[in-house]
Amino acid sequence: MTLNKELVEALQRDYQSAPISEQDRTMLDYVVKLTRDATKVSPDDHAKLRAVGFDDRSILQITLIASWFNYINRVADALGVGRD
């Protein structure tokens, strides 16, 4: 969480050019790939995460959290939650 409005806006525009750490960018690259097509995630993606300091437990947590958000958003969309 951050109260830095400029950072939030930069992340919303394009996380790849936002002023974040290599570790955060690598994690977000992984989450985007997982969100777009989880079948394309490979051991190479996990190796990239390990290379920037994530251990297996952290990779599992990132995967579970991103997957849960993807799931719950799809359920909400399917049920029309938040739509007028």
Long-range contacts (C-beta under 8 A, 24 or more apart in sequence): 22-52, 23-52, 23-53, 23-54, 26-51, 26-52, 27-52, 27-54, 27-62, 30-62, 31-62, 31-66, 34-63, 34-66, 34-67, 34-70, 35-66, 35-70, 38-67
